[in-house]
Amino acid sequence: MFLLYIFLQFIYNLGLGIATYYFTPCHTIISENIMEFEFYIYDYSDNKKYWIKEKFYLNFYLFPVIHIINFICSLIFNEIIILNFCNLDYYTIKRIKEREKLESDYLSSLKQKAEEDDDDKQIFPNEKEELIN
């Protein structure tokens, strides 16, 4: 059991390191929620007789619901789940990049139109030299 525990802790810490390296430290919240739920199940299986004896039914029903709600909220916070109602997706990274692309396309089309308008003007050869100098 001791070696299994050490191995599981190694995997857990490796997962935290990988999540922090490739994503953000906030993404570790997701793994923390998963581990907390796992510890809850482990605690319940170890102390099932004690929980039934002391009538901890509130813990049995309330904790899983709270953990699931916390997990879903952490997925929303880390923008893994994006809510598309009430303009809640407006400031997500995905929507910001979409707006950036649209605005850059619009600005490049304006620049291209301005350059085409300049090319359409008749400039005499002497005026070209004056503009260059």
The first five atom37 places (N, CA, C, CB, O) and aatype in JSON, in Angstrom:
{
  "aatype": [12, 13, 10, 10, 18, 9, 13, 10, 5, 13, 9, 18, 2, 10, 7, 10, 7, 9, 0, 16, 18, 18, 13, 16, 14, 4, 8, 16, 9, 9, 15, 6, 2, 9, 12, 6, 13, 6, 13, 18, 9, 18, 3, 18, 15, 3, 2, 11, 11, 18, 17, 9, 11, 6, 11, 13, 18, 10, 2, 13, 18, 10, 13, 14, 19, 9, 8, 9, 9, 2, 13, 9, 4, 15, 10, 9, 13, 2, 6, 9, 9, 9, 10, 2, 13, 4, 2, 10, 3, 18, 18, 16, 9, 11, 1, 9, 11, 6, 1, 6, 11, 10, 6, 15, 3, 18, 10, 15, 15, 10, 11, 5, 11, 0, 6, 6, 3, 3, 3, 3, 11, 5, 9, 13, 14, 2, 6, 11, 6, 6, 10, 9, 2],
  "atom_mask": [
    [1, 1, 1, 1, 1],
    [1, 1, 1, 1, 1],
    [1, 1, 1, 1, 1],
    [1, 1, 1, 1, 1],
    [1, 1, 1, 1, 1],
    [1, 1, 1, 1, 1],
    [1, 1, 1, 1, 1],
    [1, 1, 1, 1, 1],
    [1, 1, 1, 1, 1],
    [1, 1, 1, 1, 1],
    [1, 1, 1, 1, 1],
    [1, 1, 1, 1, 1],
    [1, 1, 1, 1, 1],
    [1, 1, 1, 1, 1],
    [1, 1, 1, 0, 1],
    [1, 1, 1, 1, 1],
    [1, 1, 1, 0, 1],
    [1, 1, 1, 1, 1],
    [1, 1, 1, 1, 1],
    [1, 1, 1, 1, 1],
    [1, 1, 1, 1, 1],
    [1, 1, 1, 1, 1],
    [1, 1, 1, 1, 1],
    [1, 1, 1, 1, 1],
    [1, 1, 1, 1, 1],
    [1, 1, 1, 1, 1],
    [1, 1, 1, 1, 1],
    [1, 1, 1, 1, 1],
    [1, 1, 1, 1, 1],
    [1, 1, 1, 1, 1],
    [1, 1, 1, 1, 1],
    [1, 1, 1, 1, 1],
    [1, 1, 1, 1, 1],
    [1, 1, 1, 1, 1],
    [1, 1, 1, 1, 1],
    [1, 1, 1, 1, 1],
    [1, 1, 1, 1, 1],
    [1, 1, 1, 1, 1],
    [1, 1, 1, 1, 1],
    [1, 1, 1, 1, 1],
    [1, 1, 1, 1, 1],
    [1, 1, 1, 1, 1],
    [1, 1, 1, 1, 1],
    [1, 1, 1, 1, 1],
    [1, 1, 1, 1, 1],
    [1, 1, 1, 1, 1],
    [1, 1, 1, 1, 1],
    [1, 1, 1, 1, 1],
    [1, 1, 1, 1, 1],
    [1, 1, 1, 1, 1],
    [1, 1, 1, 1, 1],
    [1, 1, 1, 1, 1],
    [1, 1, 1, 1, 1],
    [1, 1, 1, 1, 1],
    [1, 1, 1, 1, 1],
    [1, 1, 1, 1, 1],
    [1, 1, 1, 1, 1],
    [1, 1, 1, 1, 1],
    [1, 1, 1, 1, 1],
    [1, 1, 1, 1, 1],
    [1, 1, 1, 1, 1],
    [1, 1, 1, 1, 1],
    [1, 1, 1, 1, 1],
    [1, 1, 1, 1, 1],
    [1, 1, 1, 1, 1],
    [1, 1, 1, 1, 1],
    [1, 1, 1, 1, 1],
    [1, 1, 1, 1, 1],
    [1, 1, 1, 1, 1],
    [1, 1, 1, 1, 1],
    [1, 1, 1, 1, 1],
    [1, 1, 1, 1, 1],
    [1, 1, 1, 1, 1],
    [1, 1, 1, 1, 1],
    [1, 1, 1, 1, 1],
    [1, 1, 1, 1, 1],
    [1, 1, 1, 1, 1],
    [1, 1, 1, 1, 1],
    [1, 1, 1, 1, 1],
    [1, 1, 1, 1, 1],
    [1, 1, 1, 1, 1],
    [1, 1, 1, 1, 1],
    [1, 1, 1, 1, 1],
    [1, 1, 1, 1, 1],
    [1, 1, 1, 1, 1],
    [1, 1, 1, 1, 1],
    [1, 1, 1, 1, 1],
    [1, 1, 1, 1, 1],
    [1, 1, 1, 1, 1],
    [1, 1, 1, 1, 1],
    [1, 1, 1, 1, 1],
    [1, 1, 1, 1, 1],
    [1, 1, 1, 1, 1],
    [1, 1, 1, 1, 1],
    [1, 1, 1, 1, 1],
    [1, 1, 1, 1, 1],
    [1, 1, 1, 1, 1],
    [1, 1, 1, 1, 1],
    [1, 1, 1, 1, 1],
    [1, 1, 1, 1, 1],
    [1, 1, 1, 1, 1],
    [1, 1, 1, 1, 1],
    [1, 1, 1, 1, 1],
    [1, 1, 1, 1, 1],
    [1, 1, 1, 1, 1],
    [1, 1, 1, 1, 1],
    [1, 1, 1, 1, 1],
    [1, 1, 1, 1, 1],
    [1, 1, 1, 1, 1],
    [1, 1, 1, 1, 1],
    [1, 1, 1, 1, 1],
    [1, 1, 1, 1, 1],
    [1, 1, 1, 1, 1],
    [1, 1, 1, 1, 1],
    [1, 1, 1, 1, 1],
    [1, 1, 1, 1, 1],
    [1, 1, 1, 1, 1],
    [1, 1, 1, 1, 1],
    [1, 1, 1, 1, 1],
    [1, 1, 1, 1, 1],
    [1, 1, 1, 1, 1],
    [1, 1, 1, 1, 1],
    [1, 1, 1, 1, 1],
    [1, 1, 1, 1, 1],
    [1, 1, 1, 1, 1],
    [1, 1, 1, 1, 1],
    [1, 1, 1, 1, 1],
    [1, 1, 1, 1, 1],
    [1, 1, 1, 1, 1],
    [1, 1, 1, 1, 1],
    [1, 1, 1, 1, 1],
    [1, 1, 1, 1, 1],
    [1, 1, 1, 1, 1]
  ],
  "atom_positions": [
    [[0.83, -1.2, 0.0], [0.0, 0.0, 0.0], [0.87, 1.26, 0.0], [-0.94, 0.0, 1.21], [0.55, 2.25, -0.65]],
    [[1.99, 1.2, 0.75], [2.88, 2.35, 0.84], [3.47, 2.69, -0.53], [4.0, 2.09, 1.85], [3.51, 3.86, -0.92]],
    [[3.94, 1.68, -1.25], [4.51, 1.9, -2.57], [3.45, 2.4, -3.57], [5.16, 0.61, -3.1], [3.74, 3.24, -4.42]],
    [[2.25, 1.87, -3.46], [1.16, 2.33, -4.3], [0.85, 3.8, -4.02], [-0.09, 1.47, -4.07], [0.63, 4.58, -4.94]],
    [[0.85, 4.17, -2.75], [0.6, 5.57, -2.37], [1.7, 6.48, -2.92], [0.52, 5.7, -0.84], [1.4, 7.56, -3.43]],
    [[2.94, 6.06, -2.82], [4.05, 6.87, -3.35], [3.92, 7.01, -4.86], [5.41, 6.23, -2.99], [4.13, 8.09, -5.4]],
    [[3.57, 5.93, -5.55], [3.41, 5.98, -6.99], [2.26, 6.91, -7.38], [3.15, 4.57, -7.54], [2.4, 7.7, -8.32]],
    [[1.14, 6.83, -6.68], [0.0, 7.7, -6.98], [0.33, 9.16, -6.72], [-1.21, 7.28, -6.15], [-0.09, 10.03, -7.48]],
    [[1.07, 9.44, -5.66], [1.47, 10.82, -5.39], [2.43, 11.33, -6.46], [2.12, 10.93, -4.0], [2.38, 12.5, -6.85]],
    [[3.31, 10.46, -6.94], [4.21, 10.84, -8.02], [3.42, 11.2, -9.27], [5.19, 9.69, -8.33], [3.7, 12.23, -9.9]],
    [[2.45, 10.38, -9.64], [1.6, 10.65, -10.8], [0.83, 11.95, -10.61], [0.63, 9.48, -11.05], [0.7, 12.75, -11.54]],
    [[0.33, 12.17, -9.4], [-0.42, 13.39, -9.1], [0.47, 14.62, -9.26], [-0.99, 13.33, -7.66], [0.07, 15.59, -9.91]],
    [[1.66, 14.58, -8.69], [2.57, 15.73, -8.79], [3.07, 15.92, -10.22], [3.76, 15.55, -7.85], [3.27, 17.05, -10.65]],
    [[3.27, 14.84, -10.94], [3.65, 14.94, -12.34], [2.54, 15.6, -13.15], [3.98, 13.55, -12.91], [2.8, 16.44, -14.01]],
    [[1.32, 15.23, -12.88], [0.18, 15.84, -13.56], [0.06, 17.32, -13.25], [0.0, 0.0, 0.0], [-0.25, 18.12, -14.14]],
    [[0.3, 17.71, -12.01], [0.28, 19.13, -11.65], [1.38, 19.89, -12.39], [0.45, 19.32, -10.14], [1.15, 20.99, -12.9]],
    [[2.57, 19.3, -12.45], [3.67, 19.96, -13.15], [3.39, 20.12, -14.63], [0.0, 0.0, 0.0], [3.67, 21.17, -15.21]],
    [[2.84, 19.09, -15.25], [2.53, 19.15, -16.67], [1.43, 20.18, -16.93], [2.1, 17.75, -17.19], [1.51, 20.95, -17.89]],
    [[0.4, 20.2, -16.08], [-0.68, 21.18, -16.24], [-0.17, 22.6, -16.09], [-1.81, 20.92, -15.23], [-0.59, 23.49, -16.83]],
    [[0.74, 22.82, -15.15], [1.29, 24.16, -14.95], [2.2, 24.55, -16.1], [2.05, 24.22, -13.63], [2.21, 25.71, -16.51]],
    [[2.96, 23.6, -16.62], [3.91, 23.9, -17.7], [3.2, 24.21, -19.01], [4.88, 22.73, -17.9], [3.53, 25.19, -19.69]],
    [[2.21, 23.38, -19.37], [1.57, 23.54, -20.67], [0.38, 24.49, -20.65], [1.13, 22.2, -21.17], [0.03, 25.05, -21.69]],
    [[-0.25, 24.68, -19.52], [-1.42, 25.53, -19.46], [-1.13, 26.7, -18.51], [-2.68, 24.73, -18.98], [-0.15, 27.42, -18.71]],
    [[-1.95, 26.87, -17.5], [-1.72, 27.9, -16.5], [-1.84, 27.26, -15.12], [-2.74, 29.09, -16.66], [-2.36, 26.15, -15.0]],
    [[-1.36, 27.94, -14.1], [-1.53, 27.38, -12.75], [-2.99, 27.2, -12.36], [-0.85, 28.27, -11.74], [-3.31, 26.37, -11.51]],
    [[-3.88, 27.96, -12.98], [-5.3, 27.82, -12.67], [-5.86, 26.48, -13.14], [-6.1, 28.96, -13.31], [-6.87, 26.01, -12.61]],
    [[-5.23, 25.87, -14.13], [-5.7, 24.57, -14.6], [-5.44, 23.46, -13.56], [-5.03, 24.21, -15.91], [-6.03, 22.39, -13.65]],
    [[-4.59, 23.72, -12.6], [-4.38, 22.73, -11.54], [-5.59, 22.6, -10.64], [-3.15, 23.09, -10.7], [-5.73, 21.61, -9.92]],
    [[-6.49, 23.59, -10.68], [-7.72, 23.51, -9.9], [-8.52, 22.28, -10.3], [-8.57, 24.79, -10.08], [-9.14, 21.63, -9.46]],
    [[-8.5, 21.96, -11.58], [-9.26, 20.81, -12.07], [-8.72, 19.52, -11.46], [-9.2, 20.74, -13.62], [-9.49, 18.69, -10.99]],
    [[-7.4, 19.36, -11.47], [-6.83, 18.14, -10.88], [-7.04, 18.12, -9.37], [-5.33, 18.03, -11.22], [-7.21, 17.05, -8.79]],
    [[-7.01, 19.27, -8.73], [-7.3, 19.31, -7.29], [-8.72, 18.84, -7.01], [-7.1, 20.75, -6.74], [-8.96, 18.1, -6.05]],
    [[-9.67, 19.25, -7.84], [-11.06, 18.81, -7.65], [-11.21, 17.32, -7.84], [-11.98, 19.55, -8.61], [-11.93, 16.66, -7.09]],
    [[-10.53, 16.78, -8.84], [-10.6, 15.34, -9.08], [-10.01, 14.58, -7.9], [-9.87, 14.97, -10.39], [-10.58, 13.59, -7.44]],
    [[-8.86, 15.05, -7.4], [-8.23, 14.38, -6.26], [-9.08, 14.49, -5.0], [-6.84, 14.97, -6.0], [-9.15, 13.55, -4.22]],
    [[-9.73, 15.63, -4.8], [-10.59, 15.8, -3.62], [-11.77, 14.84, -3.68], [-11.1, 17.25, -3.53], [-12.16, 14.27, -2.66]],
    [[-12.33, 14.67, -4.84], [-13.44, 13.72, -5.0], [-12.96, 12.29, -4.77], [-14.06, 13.85, -6.4], [-13.66, 11.49, -4.16]],
    [[-11.75, 11.98, -5.25], [-11.18, 10.66, -5.02], [-10.94, 10.41, -3.53], [-9.86, 10.5, -5.8], [-11.23, 9.33, -3.03]],
    [[-10.41, 11.41, -2.82], [-10.2, 11.27, -1.38], [-11.52, 11.11, -0.63], [-9.44, 12.48, -0.83], [-11.59, 10.38, 0.36]],
    [[-12.56, 11.79, -1.11], [-13.88, 11.64, -0.49], [-14.38, 10.2, -0.63], [-14.89, 12.62, -1.13], [-14.87, 9.62, 0.34]],
    [[-14.26, 9.63, -1.82], [-14.7, 8.24, -2.04], [-13.86, 7.28, -1.2], [-14.6, 7.87, -3.54], [-14.39, 6.34, -0.61]],
    [[-12.56, 7.52, -1.15], [-11.68, 6.68, -0.34], [-12.04, 6.77, 1.14], [-10.21, 7.09, -0.56], [-12.07, 5.75, 1.84]],
    [[-12.31, 7.98, 1.62], [-12.67, 8.16, 3.03], [-14.0, 7.48, 3.34], [-12.75, 9.65, 3.39], [-14.17, 6.87, 4.39]],
    [[-14.94, 7.6, 2.42], [-16.23, 6.97, 2.64], [-16.09, 5.45, 2.66], [-17.23, 7.39, 1.56], [-16.71, 4.79, 3.5]],
    [[-15.31, 4.88, 1.77], [-15.17, 3.42, 1.74], [-14.44, 2.92, 2.99], [-14.42, 2.98, 0.48], [-14.74, 1.82, 3.47]],
    [[-13.5, 3.69, 3.51], [-12.8, 3.29, 4.74], [-13.66, 3.43, 5.99], [-11.53, 4.1, 4.9], [-13.59, 2.61, 6.9]],
    [[-14.47, 4.47, 6.03], [-15.23, 4.79, 7.24], [-16.73, 4.64, 7.06], [-14.91, 6.2, 7.69], [-17.51, 5.37, 7.68]],
    [[-17.14, 3.73, 6.21], [-18.56, 3.56, 5.92], [-19.36, 3.19, 7.17], [-18.75, 2.49, 4.85], [-20.45, 3.73, 7.39]],
    [[-18.83, 2.29, 7.97], [-19.54, 1.89, 9.19], [-19.68, 3.06, 10.16], [-18.8, 0.73, 9.89], [-20.73, 3.24, 10.78]],
    [[-18.62, 3.85, 10.28], [-18.67, 5.01, 11.18], [-19.68, 6.04, 10.68], [-17.26, 5.65, 11.31], [-20.42, 6.61, 11.48]],
    [[-19.72, 6.28, 9.37], [-20.65, 7.26, 8.82], [-22.1, 6.81, 9.03], [-20.37, 7.48, 7.31], [-22.97, 7.63, 9.33]],
    [[-22.35, 5.51, 8.88], [-23.71, 5.0, 9.08], [-24.07, 5.04, 10.56], [-23.84, 3.55, 8.53], [-25.19, 5.38, 10.92]],
    [[-23.11, 4.7, 11.4], [-23.36, 4.72, 12.85], [-23.67, 6.13, 13.35], [-22.16, 4.14, 13.6], [-24.58, 6.31, 14.16]],
    [[-22.92, 7.1, 12.88], [-23.1, 8.49, 13.33], [-24.15, 9.23, 12.5], [-21.78, 9.23, 13.25], [-24.42, 10.41, 12.75]],
    [[-24.75, 8.54, 11.54], [-25.8, 9.09, 10.68], [-25.33, 10.36, 9.96], [-27.06, 9.4, 11.52], [-25.96, 11.42, 10.04]],
    [[-24.22, 10.23, 9.26], [-23.68, 11.33, 8.45], [-24.27, 11.27, 7.04], [-22.13, 11.26, 8.39], [-23.54, 11.24, 6.05]],
    [[-25.57, 11.26, 6.97], [-26.21, 11.18, 5.66], [-26.03, 12.48, 4.88], [-27.68, 10.87, 5.82], [-25.99, 12.47, 3.65]],
    [[-25.92, 13.58, 5.6], [-25.69, 14.86, 4.93], [-24.37, 14.83, 4.17], [-25.71, 16.02, 5.95], [-24.29, 15.31, 3.04]],
    [[-23.34, 14.27, 4.78], [-22.05, 14.15, 4.11], [-22.15, 13.25, 2.88], [-20.99, 13.61, 5.07], [-21.52, 13.51, 1.86]],
    [[-22.93, 12.21, 2.99], [-23.04, 11.26, 1.9], [-23.69, 11.89, 0.67], [-23.84, 10.04, 2.35], [-23.29, 11.59, -0.45]],
    [[-24.68, 12.75, 0.87], [-25.39, 13.35, -0.25], [-24.87, 14.72, -0.64], [-26.84, 13.45, 0.07], [-24.86, 15.07, -1.82]],
    [[-24.43, 15.49, 0.32], [-24.05, 16.87, 0.05], [-22.65, 17.0, -0.55], [-24.12, 17.68, 1.33], [-22.47, 17.76, -1.5]],
    [[-21.68, 16.28, -0.04], [-20.3, 16.4, -0.52], [-20.15, 16.06, -2.01], [-19.41, 15.5, 0.28], [-19.49, 16.82, -2.73]],
    [[-20.72, 14.97, -2.49], [-20.57, 14.71, -3.93], [-21.18, 15.81, -4.8], [-21.22, 13.37, -4.29], [-20.62, 16.17, -5.83]],
    [[-22.32, 16.34, -4.37], [-22.96, 17.41, -5.14], [-22.07, 18.65, -5.15], [-24.35, 17.75, -4.56], [-21.9, 19.28, -6.19]],
    [[-21.52, 19.0, -4.0], [-20.65, 20.17, -3.91], [-19.38, 19.97, -4.74], [-20.27, 20.45, -2.43], [-18.94, 20.89, -5.43]],
    [[-18.81, 18.79, -4.7], [-17.61, 18.52, -5.5], [-17.9, 18.59, -7.0], [-17.05, 17.14, -5.14], [-17.08, 19.11, -7.76]],
    [[-19.03, 18.08, -7.41], [-19.38, 18.12, -8.83], [-19.62, 19.56, -9.28], [-20.63, 17.26, -9.11], [-19.17, 19.96, -10.35]],
    [[-20.33, 20.34, -8.46], [-20.56, 21.76, -8.78], [-19.23, 22.5, -8.84], [-21.5, 22.42, -7.74], [-19.01, 23.3, -9.75]],
    [[-18.35, 22.24, -7.9], [-17.03, 22.89, -7.88], [-16.22, 22.5, -9.12], [-16.26, 22.5, -6.6], [-15.54, 23.34, -9.69]],
    [[-16.3, 21.25, -9.53], [-15.59, 20.78, -10.72], [-16.12, 21.47, -11.97], [-15.73, 19.26, -10.86], [-15.33, 21.92, -12.81]],
    [[-17.43, 21.56, -12.11], [-18.02, 22.22, -13.28], [-17.65, 23.7, -13.3], [-19.56, 22.06, -13.28], [-17.33, 24.25, -14.35]],
    [[-17.68, 24.35, -12.13], [-17.3, 25.77, -12.07], [-15.83, 25.97, -12.42], [-17.59, 26.33, -10.67], [-15.49, 26.97, -13.06]],
    [[-14.96, 25.06, -12.03], [-13.55, 25.19, -12.4], [-13.35, 24.98, -13.9], [-12.69, 24.19, -11.61], [-12.47, 25.6, -14.5]],
    [[-14.15, 24.12, -14.53], [-14.09, 23.95, -15.98], [-14.54, 25.23, -16.7], [-14.96, 22.76, -16.43], [-13.97, 25.61, -17.72]],
    [[-15.55, 25.88, -16.16], [-16.03, 27.14, -16.74], [-14.98, 28.23, -16.54], [-17.38, 27.56, -16.11], [-14.71, 29.0, -17.46]],
    [[-14.4, 28.3, -15.36], [-13.39, 29.32, -15.07], [-12.17, 29.19, -15.97], [-12.96, 29.24, -13.61], [-11.61, 30.2, -16.41]],
    [[-11.76, 27.97, -16.25], [-10.59, 27.73, -17.1], [-10.92, 27.72, -18.57], [-9.94, 26.42, -16.72], [-10.07, 27.37, -19.39]],
    [[-12.13, 28.09, -18.93], [-12.6, 28.2, -20.31], [-12.53, 26.89, -21.07], [-11.81, 29.25, -21.04], [-12.33, 26.88, -22.29]],
    [[-12.7, 25.79, -20.38], [-12.83, 24.5, -21.05], [-14.29, 24.34, -21.48], [-12.38, 23.32, -20.12], [-14.58, 23.82, -22.55]],
    [[-15.19, 24.8, -20.63], [-16.61, 24.91, -20.97], [-16.88, 26.39, -21.18], [-17.55, 24.29, -19.85], [-16.61, 27.21, -20.3]],
    [[-17.42, 26.74, -22.34], [-17.74, 28.14, -22.65], [-19.25, 28.27, -22.74], [-17.06, 28.61, -23.99], [-19.9, 27.57, -23.51]],
    [[-19.81, 29.16, -21.94], [-21.24, 29.38, -21.92], [-21.59, 30.45, -22.94], [-21.73, 29.78, -20.5], [-21.07, 31.57, -22.88]],
    [[-22.48, 30.12, -23.88], [-22.79, 31.02, -24.99], [-24.1, 31.79, -24.79], [-22.87, 30.23, -26.27], [-24.73, 32.15, -25.78]],
    [[-24.51, 32.04, -23.59], [-25.73, 32.81, -23.37], [-25.41, 34.01, -22.49], [-26.83, 31.93, -22.73], [-24.44, 34.01, -21.74]],
    [[-26.25, 35.01, -22.6], [-26.11, 36.26, -21.83], [-24.74, 36.91, -22.04], [-26.33, 35.99, -20.33], [-24.24, 37.61, -21.15]],
    [[-24.15, 36.68, -23.18], [-22.86, 37.29, -23.54], [-21.73, 36.87, -22.58], [-22.99, 38.82, -23.55], [-20.78, 37.63, -22.38]],
    [[-21.84, 35.7, -21.99], [-20.8, 35.22, -21.07], [-19.54, 34.77, -21.78], [-21.34, 34.08, -20.24], [-18.49, 34.6, -21.15]],
    [[-19.62, 34.57, -23.09], [-18.45, 34.13, -23.84], [-17.68, 35.29, -24.47], [-18.87, 33.16, -24.92], [-16.72, 35.05, -25.2]],
    [[-18.08, 36.52, -24.21], [-17.49, 37.67, -24.89], [-16.01, 37.85, -24.56], [-18.24, 38.93, -24.52], [-15.23, 38.18, -25.46]],
    [[-15.6, 37.64, -23.34], [-14.22, 37.87, -22.93], [-13.39, 36.6, -22.82], [-14.21, 38.57, -21.61], [-12.34, 36.6, -22.17]],
    [[-13.82, 35.52, -23.46], [-13.01, 34.32, -23.46], [-11.91, 34.45, -24.51], [-13.88, 33.06, -23.74], [-12.03, 35.24, -25.44]],
    [[-10.86, 33.69, -24.34], [-9.71, 33.77, -25.24], [-10.13, 33.45, -26.67], [-8.6, 32.82, -24.78], [-9.66, 34.09, -27.62]],
    [[-10.99, 32.48, -26.83], [-11.45, 32.08, -28.17], [-12.16, 33.24, -28.86], [-12.38, 30.86, -28.08], [-11.88, 33.51, -30.03]],
    [[-13.07, 33.91, -28.18], [-13.82, 35.01, -28.79], [-12.93, 36.24, -29.01], [-15.02, 35.39, -27.91], [-13.12, 36.95, -30.0]],
    [[-11.99, 36.48, -28.14], [-11.07, 37.6, -28.32], [-10.23, 37.39, -29.57], [-10.15, 37.76, -27.08], [-10.03, 38.33, -30.34]],
    [[-9.75, 36.16, -29.8], [-8.97, 35.87, -31.0], [-9.82, 36.0, -32.26], [-8.36, 34.47, -30.92], [-9.33, 36.44, -33.3]],
    [[-11.1, 35.6, -32.18], [-11.98, 35.76, -33.33], [-12.18, 37.24, -33.67], [-13.34, 35.09, -33.06], [-12.13, 37.62, -34.84]],
    [[-12.41, 38.07, -32.65], [-12.57, 39.51, -32.88], [-11.29, 40.13, -33.42], [-13.0, 40.22, -31.58], [-11.33, 41.0, -34.29]],
    [[-10.15, 39.67, -32.9], [-8.87, 40.18, -33.39], [-8.71, 39.88, -34.88], [-7.7, 39.57, -32.59], [-8.28, 40.74, -35.65]],
    [[-9.04, 38.67, -35.29], [-8.92, 38.3, -36.71], [-9.86, 39.13, -37.56], [-9.22, 36.8, -36.9], [-9.46, 39.61, -38.62]],
    [[-11.1, 39.3, -37.12], [-12.05, 40.1, -37.89], [-11.59, 41.55, -38.02], [-13.44, 40.05, -37.24], [-11.67, 42.14, -39.1]],
    [[-11.1, 42.11, -36.93], [-10.65, 43.5, -36.97], [-9.39, 43.67, -37.81], [-10.39, 44.01, -35.56], [-9.26, 44.66, -38.52]],
    [[-8.48, 42.72, -37.75], [-7.28, 42.83, -38.57], [-7.61, 42.67, -40.06], [-6.24, 41.77, -38.15], [-7.01, 43.34, -40.9]],
    [[-8.56, 41.78, -40.39], [-9.01, 41.66, -41.78], [-9.66, 42.95, -42.26], [-10.0, 40.48, -41.94], [-9.42, 43.4, -43.38]],
    [[-10.47, 43.54, -41.4], [-11.14, 44.8, -41.75], [-10.12, 45.92, -41.97], [-12.15, 45.2, -40.65], [-10.21, 46.67, -42.93]],
    [[-9.13, 46.02, -41.07], [-8.12, 47.06, -41.21], [-7.24, 46.84, -42.43], [-7.25, 47.12, -39.96], [-6.87, 47.8, -43.11]],
    [[-6.93, 45.6, -42.73], [-6.12, 45.34, -43.94], [-6.91, 45.66, -45.2], [-5.64, 43.88, -43.97], [-6.33, 46.12, -46.19]],
    [[-8.22, 45.42, -45.19], [-9.03, 45.77, -46.37], [-9.11, 47.28, -46.52], [-10.45, 45.16, -46.26], [-9.09, 47.79, -47.64]],
    [[-9.21, 48.01, -45.4], [-9.2, 49.48, -45.48], [-7.87, 49.99, -46.03], [-9.46, 50.09, -44.09], [-7.84, 50.91, -46.85]],
    [[-6.78, 49.4, -45.58], [-5.45, 49.8, -46.06], [-5.32, 49.52, -47.55], [-4.34, 49.07, -45.28], [-4.79, 50.33, -48.3]],
    [[-5.81, 48.36, -47.97], [-5.73, 47.99, -49.38], [-6.57, 48.94, -50.23], [-6.21, 46.53, -49.59], [-6.14, 49.32, -51.33]],
    [[-7.74, 49.33, -49.75], [-8.57, 50.28, -50.49], [-7.88, 51.63, -50.59], [-9.95, 50.44, -49.82], [-7.91, 52.28, -51.64]],
    [[-7.25, 52.07, -49.5], [-6.55, 53.35, -49.51], [-5.39, 53.32, -50.5], [-6.04, 53.7, -48.1], [-5.15, 54.3, -51.19]],
    [[-4.67, 52.21, -50.56], [-3.56, 52.09, -51.51], [-4.07, 52.07, -52.95], [-2.75, 50.82, -51.23], [-3.43, 52.65, -53.83]],
    [[-5.19, 51.42, -53.19], [-5.76, 51.4, -54.54], [-6.21, 52.79, -54.96], [-6.94, 50.42, -54.6], [-6.05, 53.17, -56.12]],
    [[-6.78, 53.55, -54.02], [-7.2, 54.91, -54.32], [-6.01, 55.79, -54.67], [-7.97, 55.51, -53.14], [-6.09, 56.63, -55.56]],
    [[-4.89, 55.59, -53.97], [-3.68, 56.36, -54.26], [-3.12, 56.01, -55.63], [-2.63, 56.12, -53.18], [-2.61, 56.88, -56.34]],
    [[-3.22, 54.74, -56.02], [-2.7, 54.31, -57.32], [-3.56, 54.84, -58.46], [-2.64, 52.79, -57.38], [-3.06, 55.07, -59.56]],
    [[-4.85, 55.04, -58.2], [-5.74, 55.53, -59.25], [-5.5, 57.0, -59.61], [-7.18, 55.35, -58.83], [-5.84, 57.42, -60.71]],
    [[-4.93, 57.75, -58.73], [-4.67, 59.17, -59.0], [-3.58, 59.29, -60.06], [-4.26, 59.91, -57.7], [-2.6, 58.54, -60.07]],
    [[-3.76, 60.25, -60.93], [-2.76, 60.51, -61.97], [-1.68, 61.41, -61.39], [-3.42, 61.16, -63.24], [-1.93, 62.57, -61.06]],
    [[-0.51, 60.88, -61.27], [0.62, 61.66, -60.76], [1.6, 61.84, -61.9], [1.3, 60.96, -59.53], [2.02, 60.88, -62.54]],
    [[1.96, 63.07, -62.12], [2.94, 63.36, -63.17], [4.32, 62.9, -62.74], [2.96, 64.87, -63.5], [4.58, 62.8, -61.54]],
    [[5.21, 62.6, -63.67], [6.55, 62.12, -63.32], [7.3, 63.09, -62.4], [7.35, 61.89, -64.58], [8.04, 62.64, -61.53]],
    [[7.13, 64.37, -62.58], [7.82, 65.35, -61.72], [7.29, 65.28, -60.28], [7.64, 66.79, -62.29], [8.06, 65.45, -59.33]],
    [[6.02, 65.05, -60.13], [5.42, 64.96, -58.79], [5.92, 63.72, -58.07], [3.88, 64.94, -58.88], [6.1, 63.75, -56.85]],
    [[6.16, 62.63, -58.79], [6.66, 61.41, -58.17], [8.02, 61.68, -57.56], [6.74, 60.25, -59.2], [8.3, 61.25, -56.44]],
    [[8.88, 62.39, -58.29], [10.21, 62.69, -57.76], [10.13, 63.6, -56.54], [11.08, 63.34, -58.83], [10.92, 63.44, -55.61]],
    [[9.2, 64.54, -56.53], [9.04, 65.42, -55.38], [8.55, 64.64, -54.17], [8.07, 66.57, -55.71], [8.96, 64.92, -53.04]],
    [[7.67, 63.68, -54.39], [7.17, 62.88, -53.29], [8.26, 61.99, -52.7], [6.0, 62.03, -53.75], [8.29, 61.75, -51.49]],
    [[9.15, 61.49, -53.55], [10.23, 60.63, -53.06], [11.22, 61.44, -52.25], [10.94, 59.93, -54.23], [11.7, 60.96, -51.23]],
    [[11.52, 62.64, -52.68], [12.49, 63.48, -51.95], [11.81, 64.02, -50.75], [13.04, 64.63, -52.83], [12.41, 64.76, -49.98]]
  ]
}
